[in-house]
Amino acid sequence: MESWIDAKKAFTVIGYGMDIPYDQCNAVCPEFWKDFSRRKNPLQLKGMFGVCMMHEDHMHYMIADVYLPWMKLDDELEAAEIPSSDWVIFPVHGALPDSLQKVNSEVWNSWVPAHQKDLPTNGSLMLEMYMPPVEDMSQYYCELWLPLQKK
């Protein structure tokens, strides 16, 4: 499985979030993105990140962008701190959501079990990093990021 490691400094994201039961993620996340694209968006958020914060029985999912200090948060927006870390990055090629869901399944079913010692003990965070749309979405590129345990 193709991947590489990249060090990233801490940053803050802002966006819209919701809690999703794990068994509904593949259906609910694409619908959440459709709702996001139709919603009034005064800060012109683009959705550079899908932030997956894992909990015992659900995932809190945010559609988010990097926070800039002059942005004013409204009542619907939330913020999250993304910690400084080395991240293992998995490339995703092809039309969404199928390509992303395929790589995500491979990561959690193959890579994660083989690399448990490298992951934080709480394993509570994953990022989806999105690029701007392209004309031919079969050529689309995005990434999945998993933080590695500090050594």
MDAnalysis code that builds the backbone (N, CA, C; Angstrom):
import MDAnalysis as mda
import numpy as np

u = mda.Universe.empty(453, n_residues=151, atom_resindex=np.repeat(np.arange(151), 3), trajectory=True)
u.add_TopologyAttr("name", ["N", "CA", "C"] * 151)
u.add_TopologyAttr("resid", np.arange(1, 152))
u.add_TopologyAttr("resname", ["MET", "GLU", "SER", "TRP", "ILE", "ASP", "ALA", "LYS", "LYS", "ALA", "PHE", "THR", "VAL", "ILE", "GLY", "TYR", "GLY", "MET", "ASP", "ILE", "PRO", "TYR", "ASP", "GLN", "CYS", "ASN", "ALA", "VAL", "CYS", "PRO", "GLU", "PHE", "TRP", "LYS", "ASP", "PHE", "SER", "ARG", "ARG", "LYS", "ASN", "PRO", "LEU", "GLN", "LEU", "LYS", "GLY", "MET", "PHE", "GLY", "VAL", "CYS", "MET", "MET", "HIS", "GLU", "ASP", "HIS", "MET", "HIS", "TYR", "MET", "ILE", "ALA", "ASP", "VAL", "TYR", "LEU", "PRO", "TRP", "MET", "LYS", "LEU", "ASP", "ASP", "GLU", "LEU", "GLU", "ALA", "ALA", "GLU", "ILE", "PRO", "SER", "SER", "ASP", "TRP", "VAL", "ILE", "PHE", "PRO", "VAL", "HIS", "GLY", "ALA", "LEU", "PRO", "ASP", "SER", "LEU", "GLN", "LYS", "VAL", "ASN", "SER", "GLU", "VAL", "TRP", "ASN", "SER", "TRP", "VAL", "PRO", "ALA", "HIS", "GLN", "LYS", "ASP", "LEU", "PRO", "THR", "ASN", "GLY", "SER", "LEU", "MET", "LEU", "GLU", "MET", "TYR", "MET", "PRO", "PRO", "VAL", "GLU", "ASP", "MET", "SER", "GLN", "TYR", "TYR", "CYS", "GLU", "LEU", "TRP", "LEU", "PRO", "LEU", "GLN", "LYS", "LYS"])
u.atoms.positions = np.array([
    [0.845, -1.169, 0.000],
    [0.000, 0.000, 0.000],
    [0.890, 1.232, 0.000],
    [0.699, 2.100, -0.974],
    [1.530, 3.292, -1.101],
    [1.267, 4.250, 0.054],
    [2.364, 4.754, 0.640],
    [2.255, 5.739, 1.718],
    [3.616, 6.386, 1.924],
    [3.632, 7.492, 2.629],
    [4.868, 8.146, 3.027],
    [4.603, 8.880, 4.334],
    [5.684, 9.324, 4.967],
    [5.574, 10.019, 6.252],
    [5.982, 11.469, 6.056],
    [5.206, 12.375, 6.667],
    [5.473, 13.804, 6.561],
    [5.200, 14.453, 7.915],
    [6.121, 15.307, 8.359],
    [5.935, 16.036, 9.617],
    [5.070, 17.266, 9.354],
    [4.087, 17.482, 10.207],
    [3.198, 18.641, 10.090],
    [3.159, 19.352, 11.439],
    [3.207, 20.685, 11.389],
    [3.055, 21.480, 12.603],
    [1.587, 21.512, 12.999],
    [1.339, 21.828, 14.265],
    [-0.036, 21.937, 14.754],
    [-0.762, 23.053, 14.002],
    [-2.053, 22.863, 13.810],
    [-2.886, 23.899, 13.208],
    [-4.313, 23.739, 13.709],
    [-5.088, 24.781, 13.536],
    [-6.482, 24.777, 13.964],
    [-7.369, 24.781, 12.736],
    [-8.439, 24.008, 12.799],
    [-9.428, 24.004, 11.719],
    [-10.764, 24.495, 12.269],
    [-11.570, 25.069, 11.367],
    [-12.950, 25.410, 11.707],
    [-13.850, 24.802, 10.652],
    [-15.039, 24.455, 11.075],
    [-15.960, 23.884, 10.109],
    [-17.257, 23.447, 10.754],
    [-17.976, 22.650, 10.005],
    [-19.266, 22.119, 10.429],
    [-19.085, 20.657, 10.798],
    [-19.646, 20.248, 11.930],
    [-19.449, 18.879, 12.377],
    [-20.737, 18.176, 12.732],
    [-20.646, 16.857, 12.772],
    [-21.770, 16.035, 13.220],
    [-21.248, 14.703, 13.733],
    [-22.020, 14.091, 14.628],
    [-21.702, 12.760, 15.137],
    [-22.351, 11.719, 14.235],
    [-21.582, 10.676, 13.886],
    [-22.064, 9.638, 12.974],
    [-21.737, 8.270, 13.569],
    [-22.730, 7.382, 13.719],
    [-22.423, 6.015, 14.154],
    [-21.497, 5.352, 13.126],
    [-20.551, 4.552, 13.610],
    [-19.568, 3.947, 12.708],
    [-20.205, 3.166, 11.568],
    [-21.282, 2.459, 11.836],
    [-21.880, 1.634, 10.784],
    [-22.627, 2.447, 9.729],
    [-22.693, 3.772, 9.902],
    [-23.382, 4.623, 8.933],
    [-22.456, 5.607, 8.223],
    [-21.158, 5.557, 8.525],
    [-20.220, 6.552, 7.984],
    [-20.201, 6.593, 6.461],
    [-20.137, 5.432, 5.805],
    [-20.032, 5.422, 4.338],
    [-21.252, 6.023, 3.662],
    [-22.407, 5.970, 4.292],
    [-23.618, 6.558, 3.713],
    [-23.799, 8.015, 4.136],
    [-23.531, 8.318, 5.403],
    [-23.829, 9.647, 5.937],
    [-22.808, 10.696, 5.501],
    [-21.516, 10.369, 5.478],
    [-20.496, 11.369, 5.122],
    [-20.725, 11.972, 3.737],
    [-20.971, 11.182, 2.677],
    [-21.236, 11.808, 1.372],
    [-22.471, 12.717, 1.392],
    [-23.501, 12.342, 2.148],
    [-24.697, 13.191, 2.254],
    [-24.383, 14.487, 3.000],
    [-23.533, 14.400, 4.019],
    [-23.119, 15.588, 4.760],
    [-22.381, 16.555, 3.827],
    [-21.530, 16.023, 2.947],
    [-20.836, 16.868, 1.971],
    [-21.831, 17.526, 1.012],
    [-22.848, 16.798, 0.579],
    [-23.870, 17.394, -0.302],
    [-24.590, 18.530, 0.419],
    [-24.953, 18.314, 1.677],
    [-25.604, 19.366, 2.465],
    [-24.680, 20.567, 2.628],
    [-23.385, 20.305, 2.871],
    [-22.398, 21.381, 3.018],
    [-22.348, 22.240, 1.755],
    [-22.369, 21.614, 0.590],
    [-22.259, 22.376, -0.662],
    [-23.492, 23.242, -0.916],
    [-24.623, 22.900, -0.295],
    [-25.853, 23.677, -0.487],
    [-26.073, 24.725, 0.609],
    [-25.340, 24.642, 1.671],
    [-25.607, 25.500, 2.838],
    [-25.073, 26.911, 2.634],
    [-25.710, 27.866, 3.320],
    [-25.197, 29.234, 3.358],
    [-23.843, 29.177, 4.054],
    [-22.847, 29.799, 3.466],
    [-21.477, 29.618, 3.920],
    [-20.796, 30.985, 3.956],
    [-21.084, 31.808, 4.988],
    [-20.585, 33.184, 4.993],
    [-19.067, 33.310, 4.983],
    [-18.345, 32.311, 5.481],
    [-16.879, 32.378, 5.481],
    [-16.271, 31.779, 4.219],
    [-17.122, 31.306, 3.313],
    [-16.645, 30.697, 2.068],
    [-15.714, 29.517, 2.334],
    [-16.062, 28.701, 3.311],
    [-15.273, 27.497, 3.578],
    [-15.334, 26.587, 2.363],
    [-14.209, 25.980, 2.042],
    [-14.122, 25.111, 0.866],
    [-14.178, 23.628, 1.224],
    [-13.858, 23.294, 2.465],
    [-13.828, 21.887, 2.853],
    [-12.520, 21.225, 2.473],
    [-11.405, 21.839, 2.873],
    [-10.093, 21.262, 2.584],
    [-9.869, 19.962, 3.348],
    [-10.507, 19.843, 4.525],
    [-10.312, 18.661, 5.356],
    [-11.636, 18.013, 5.742],
    [-11.612, 16.704, 5.792],
    [-12.603, 15.938, 6.522],
    [-11.876, 15.473, 7.770],
    [-12.309, 15.917, 8.931],
    [-11.642, 15.601, 10.189],
    [-12.454, 14.517, 10.890],
    [-11.828, 13.375, 11.113],
    [-12.494, 12.220, 11.728],
    [-11.956, 12.051, 13.141],
    [-12.795, 12.339, 14.132],
    [-12.412, 12.190, 15.535],
    [-13.170, 10.987, 16.085],
    [-12.419, 9.910, 16.345],
    [-13.028, 8.659, 16.742],
    [-13.347, 8.631, 18.237],
    [-14.531, 8.139, 18.537],
    [-14.977, 7.920, 19.910],
    [-15.393, 6.456, 20.028],
    [-15.756, 6.041, 21.216],
    [-16.055, 4.622, 21.438],
    [-17.156, 4.095, 20.518],
    [-18.238, 4.836, 20.374],
    [-19.383, 4.313, 19.622],
    [-19.771, 5.147, 18.403],
    [-18.986, 6.186, 18.105],
    [-19.301, 7.027, 16.952],
    [-18.058, 7.808, 16.525],
    [-18.186, 8.440, 15.384],
    [-17.143, 9.325, 14.889],
    [-17.734, 10.730, 14.829],
    [-16.985, 11.709, 15.319],
    [-17.375, 13.102, 15.099],
    [-16.652, 13.530, 13.827],
    [-17.415, 13.926, 12.830],
    [-16.863, 14.254, 11.516],
    [-17.048, 15.738, 11.263],
    [-15.973, 16.398, 10.855],
    [-16.025, 17.825, 10.522],
    [-15.621, 18.033, 9.077],
    [-16.351, 18.875, 8.386],
    [-15.918, 19.413, 7.099],
    [-15.290, 20.751, 7.447],
    [-13.983, 20.900, 7.192],
    [-13.255, 22.015, 7.790],
    [-12.202, 22.598, 6.858],
    [-11.802, 23.806, 7.190],
    [-10.682, 24.497, 6.566],
    [-9.739, 24.959, 7.673],
    [-8.533, 25.342, 7.285],
    [-7.589, 25.903, 8.244],
    [-8.174, 27.212, 8.771],
    [-8.127, 27.376, 10.083],
    [-8.636, 28.588, 10.728],
    [-7.642, 29.721, 10.534],
    [-8.155, 30.871, 10.156],
    [-7.364, 32.088, 10.054],
    [-7.870, 33.040, 11.130],
    [-6.970, 33.705, 11.867],
    [-7.373, 34.467, 13.055],
    [-8.447, 35.528, 12.819],
    [-8.577, 36.053, 11.629],
    [-9.577, 37.099, 11.384],
    [-10.969, 36.528, 11.092],
    [-11.087, 35.224, 11.030],
    [-12.393, 34.605, 10.783],
    [-13.249, 34.679, 12.045],
    [-14.497, 35.063, 11.868],
    [-15.432, 35.100, 12.991],
    [-16.266, 33.831, 12.958],
    [-16.284, 33.127, 14.072],
    [-17.050, 31.890, 14.155],
    [-18.509, 32.206, 14.440],
    [-19.401, 31.612, 13.656],
    [-20.816, 31.747, 13.987],
    [-21.239, 30.548, 14.835],
    [-22.486, 30.525, 15.239],
    [-22.955, 29.490, 16.161],
    [-22.894, 28.085, 15.584],
    [-22.932, 27.951, 14.264],
    [-22.922, 26.623, 13.650],
    [-21.518, 26.057, 13.488],
    [-20.509, 26.915, 13.536],
    [-19.132, 26.474, 13.312],
    [-18.494, 25.988, 14.606],
    [-17.579, 25.054, 14.447],
    [-16.796, 24.578, 15.581],
    [-15.330, 24.583, 15.180],
    [-14.467, 24.568, 16.173],
    [-13.024, 24.567, 15.934],
    [-12.419, 23.306, 16.537],
    [-11.311, 22.868, 15.956],
    [-10.577, 21.713, 16.485],
    [-9.086, 21.954, 16.276],
    [-8.303, 21.580, 17.264],
    [-6.850, 21.689, 17.182],
    [-6.296, 20.384, 16.632],
    [-5.520, 20.481, 15.563],
    [-4.846, 19.321, 14.981],
    [-3.410, 19.357, 15.505],
    [-2.984, 18.336, 16.236],
    [-1.673, 18.394, 16.887],
    [-0.508, 18.245, 15.909],
    [0.622, 18.781, 16.318],
    [1.865, 18.561, 15.592],
    [2.172, 17.067, 15.631],
    [2.564, 16.519, 14.486],
    [2.830, 15.081, 14.447],
    [3.544, 14.719, 13.156],
    [4.149, 13.554, 13.181],
    [4.493, 12.891, 11.928],
    [3.224, 12.166, 11.498],
    [2.895, 12.268, 10.226],
    [1.672, 11.666, 9.697],
    [2.035, 10.681, 8.606],
    [1.391, 9.532, 8.606],
    [1.504, 8.636, 7.463],
    [0.395, 9.063, 6.506],
    [0.781, 9.262, 5.255],
    [-0.132, 9.803, 4.248],
    [-0.366, 8.753, 3.171],
    [-1.642, 8.518, 2.894],
    [-2.059, 7.548, 1.883],
    [-2.707, 8.298, 0.723],
    [-2.168, 8.159, -0.496],
    [-2.778, 8.837, -1.637],
    [-4.072, 8.145, -2.062],
    [-5.003, 8.948, -2.543],
    [-6.292, 8.448, -3.035],
    [-6.487, 9.006, -4.440],
    [-6.698, 8.120, -5.406],
    [-6.886, 8.527, -6.801],
    [-8.255, 8.071, -7.285],
    [-8.993, 8.977, -7.908],
    [-10.259, 8.586, -8.520],
    [-11.459, 9.315, -7.948],
    [-12.605, 9.037, -8.532],
    [-13.847, 9.723, -8.175],
    [-14.276, 9.395, -6.744],
    [-14.767, 10.424, -6.073],
    [-15.285, 10.277, -4.713],
    [-16.761, 9.896, -4.764],
    [-17.293, 9.220, -3.770],
    [-16.630, 8.778, -2.546],
    [-15.979, 7.404, -2.667],
    [-16.193, 6.706, -3.789],
    [-15.737, 5.312, -3.897],
    [-14.239, 5.147, -3.676],
    [-13.428, 6.007, -4.307],
    [-11.974, 5.860, -4.182],
    [-11.524, 6.055, -2.737],
    [-12.090, 7.036, -2.068],
    [-11.735, 7.311, -0.677],
    [-12.177, 6.171, 0.233],
    [-13.383, 5.679, 0.048],
    [-13.877, 4.586, 0.886],
    [-13.058, 3.316, 0.682],
    [-12.598, 3.082, -0.548],
    [-11.769, 1.901, -0.833],
    [-10.428, 1.994, -0.094],
    [-9.745, 3.142, -0.225],
    [-8.455, 3.307, 0.452],
    [-8.648, 3.292, 1.967],
    [-9.688, 3.937, 2.457],
    [-9.965, 3.945, 3.892],
    [-10.129, 2.518, 4.422],
    [-10.861, 1.691, 3.701],
    [-11.034, 0.287, 4.115],
    [-9.708, -0.454, 4.116],
    [-8.881, -0.233, 3.085],
    [-7.572, -0.885, 3.027],
    [-6.691, -0.445, 4.194],
    [-6.726, 0.852, 4.503],
    [-5.925, 1.370, 5.617],
    [-6.334, 0.690, 6.918],
    [-7.638, 0.666, 7.220],
    [-8.102, 0.139, 8.509],
    [-8.078, -1.383, 8.567],
    [-8.219, -2.051, 7.431],
    [-8.230, -3.521, 7.441],
    [-6.850, -4.141, 7.272],
    [-5.915, -3.430, 6.644],
    [-4.588, -3.997, 6.378],
    [-3.467, -3.225, 7.068],
    [-3.368, -1.922, 6.784],
    [-2.234, -1.153, 7.275],
    [-2.270, -0.994, 8.789],
    [-3.394, -0.553, 9.330],
    [-3.476, -0.290, 10.776],
    [-3.166, -1.537, 11.605],
    [-3.761, -2.710, 11.325],
    [-3.421, -3.887, 12.139],
    [-1.931, -4.242, 12.095],
    [-1.280, -3.989, 10.973],
    [0.139, -4.326, 10.840],
    [1.060, -3.276, 11.468],
    [0.515, -2.107, 11.817],
    [1.340, -1.009, 12.325],
    [0.810, -0.436, 13.636],
    [0.129, -1.234, 14.426],
    [-0.452, -0.744, 15.684],
    [0.574, -0.050, 16.574],
    [1.792, -0.582, 16.606],
    [2.815, -0.013, 17.488],
    [3.209, 1.403, 17.075],
    [2.952, 1.780, 15.818],
    [3.326, 3.100, 15.325],
    [2.255, 4.153, 15.561],
    [1.052, 3.720, 15.934],
    [-0.070, 4.642, 16.071],
    [-0.237, 5.083, 17.516],
    [-0.778, 6.288, 17.728],
    [-1.065, 6.704, 19.103],
    [-1.992, 5.690, 19.767],
    [-1.829, 5.510, 21.056],
    [-2.613, 4.493, 21.749],
    [-4.108, 4.766, 21.682],
    [-4.505, 6.033, 21.585],
    [-5.938, 6.300, 21.514],
    [-6.475, 6.195, 20.086],
    [-5.604, 6.262, 19.064],
    [-6.023, 6.113, 17.668],
    [-7.247, 6.922, 17.310],
    [-7.330, 8.141, 17.821],
    [-8.598, 8.857, 17.770],
    [-8.736, 9.892, 16.663],
    [-7.800, 9.972, 15.736],
    [-7.861, 11.034, 14.738],
    [-7.433, 10.523, 13.367],
    [-8.116, 10.986, 12.347],
    [-7.713, 10.765, 10.960],
    [-8.176, 11.983, 10.173],
    [-7.373, 12.385, 9.196],
    [-7.749, 13.505, 8.339],
    [-7.889, 13.043, 6.903],
    [-8.868, 13.609, 6.228],
    [-8.993, 13.497, 4.779],
    [-8.596, 14.866, 4.248],
    [-7.608, 14.943, 3.371],
    [-7.164, 16.221, 2.827],
    [-7.595, 16.274, 1.365],
    [-8.404, 17.274, 1.046],
    [-8.989, 17.388, -0.289],
    [-8.330, 18.483, -1.105],
    [-8.193, 18.222, -2.394],
    [-7.719, 19.198, -3.367],
    [-8.947, 19.820, -4.043],
    [-8.754, 20.932, -4.758],
    [-9.888, 21.497, -5.507],
    [-10.400, 20.489, -6.538],
    [-11.687, 20.567, -6.874],
    [-12.249, 19.646, -7.872],
    [-11.555, 19.793, -9.225],
    [-11.580, 18.731, -9.996],
    [-11.042, 18.743, -11.356],
    [-12.179, 18.432, -12.320],
    [-11.974, 18.765, -13.578],
    [-13.031, 18.558, -14.571],
    [-13.411, 17.088, -14.693],
    [-12.414, 16.219, -14.757],
    [-12.654, 14.780, -14.861],
    [-12.406, 14.160, -13.488],
    [-13.469, 13.936, -12.729],
    [-13.312, 13.460, -11.351],
    [-12.713, 12.057, -11.265],
    [-12.654, 11.329, -12.364],
    [-11.952, 10.039, -12.329],
    [-10.448, 10.260, -12.143],
    [-9.984, 11.499, -12.357],
    [-8.581, 11.863, -12.184],
    [-8.333, 12.596, -10.862],
    [-9.330, 12.615, -9.992],
    [-9.231, 13.378, -8.745],
    [-8.178, 12.776, -7.812],
    [-7.564, 13.655, -6.996],
    [-6.553, 13.244, -6.029],
    [-6.874, 13.855, -4.666],
    [-6.799, 13.041, -3.632],
    [-6.869, 13.511, -2.251],
    [-6.014, 12.576, -1.399],
    [-5.975, 12.803, -0.091],
    [-5.121, 12.003, 0.786],
    [-5.839, 11.674, 2.090],
    [-5.452, 10.547, 2.685],
    [-5.821, 10.193, 4.059],
    [-4.577, 10.348, 4.918],
    [-4.712, 10.986, 6.073],
    [-3.597, 11.192, 6.987],
    [-3.909, 10.525, 8.326],
    [-2.956, 9.744, 8.830],
    [-3.044, 9.167, 10.181],
    [-1.833, 9.639, 10.986],
    [-2.040, 10.160, 12.214],
    [-0.894, 10.586, 13.020],
    [-0.133, 9.377, 13.550],
    [1.175, 9.529, 13.624],
    [2.023, 8.477, 14.181],
    [2.361, 8.817, 15.624],
    [2.637, 7.797, 16.397],
    [2.995, 7.965, 17.803],
    [4.325, 8.693, 17.904],
    [4.402, 9.641, 18.823],
    [5.672, 10.343, 19.046],
    [6.661, 9.374, 19.676],
    [7.888, 9.397, 19.172],
    [8.913, 8.460, 19.673],
    [9.878, 9.179, 20.577],
])
